[in-house]
Amino acid sequence: MGQEISGKIAYITGGSSGIGKAAAHHFAKEGVHLGLIARRKENLEETQQELETYGVNIAICRADISKPDQVKTAVQQFEQKLGKADILINNAAISDYGNFQDMDEEVWKHIFEVNVFGTYHVLKEVLPHLVSKQKGDIINVSSSNGLKATAGSTAYSASKFAIQGMSEALMQEVRKENIRVFTMNPSLVATKLAFGDKLEEKNEDKFMQPEDIAEYMVAQLKLNQRIFIKQSAQWATNPF
């Protein structure tokens, strides 16, 4: 038998759109209380209103995860309003594409500041919650680009490869605390991160949807505490 996640507390970064928002909806359906971090206040407020219909506790905080002081404030607010986290979903990320020689150094730095250091800042603040409970779950959303790089994605791929290394090492460190670290590596998902302003052109018969990834997250979290999936890749069946 697996385990129920109803009544647990999850903090989700990038929780107002794409995979993060879909995860919030699926978690709320399961009775999970939610703390959502994102950069756009209006999107957070809209998501909060949608989630209130599930009857769970919701807290939101506008924050840029590349800023450690903002992350610290958000986590403190969530702890006061909801309690310490049982689940952490590191989902927030940015991307930019272009040939290595053409990409500006500042773009490179910003991608790492958000994708790598942002994940670090959130982990630094939330991991003590899980350690104090001697139990918990962390899902780091990497990318298929973190397993196999593609031309034109040097900065993004490098940042996602870094997430792989950080996740692997962290997993080894915290297993003795009964904390599970899952790393997910989805291929192309129909989100603004991948499609930009052309998201309305997504083909639901071909491309993975945020809801697919959210369902997979729930399934992982419901596994018996004695087992976890260290690393997994999610692919569309026939996107051609």
Secondary structure, DSSP 8 states (H G I E B T S, - for coil): -----TT-EEEEETTTSHHHHHHHHHHHHTT-EEEEEES-HHHHHHHHHHHGGGT--EEEEE--TT-HHHHHHHHHHHHHHT-S-SEEEE---------TTTS-HHHHHHHHIIIIIIHHHHHHHHHHHHHHHT-EEEEEE--GGGTS--TT-HHHHHHHHHHHHHHHHHHHHHGGGTEEEEEEEE--BSSHHHHGGGGGG--TTTSB-HHHHHHHHHHHHTS-TT---SEEEE--S---
